[in-house]
Amino acid sequence: MSQQRLFLLRYDTERRSQEEMEGFLEKMVSVHRKYEIPVTLFCTGGAIESRERDFRQFFQQVRDDPTFDI
């Protein structure tokens, strides 16, 4: 019987300034794709409004990738 490891990652994108979050979404995509880790993202309107450009680019990058559920 093989053992499957499960773990939970939680990303807090709500409380950080735009400067602190610079490059975060790109890095997250890279890590999840490299290790084939499925991810479901729950994003608040406030986070999306404050970093609309970043979230639009992120959505364009992952919208056809089944690894990402937004």
Buried (B, 14 or more C-beta within 10 A) or exposed (E): EEEEEEEEEEEEBEEBEEEEBEEBBEEBBEEBBEEEEEBEBEBEEEBBEBBEEBBEEBBEBBEEEEEBEE
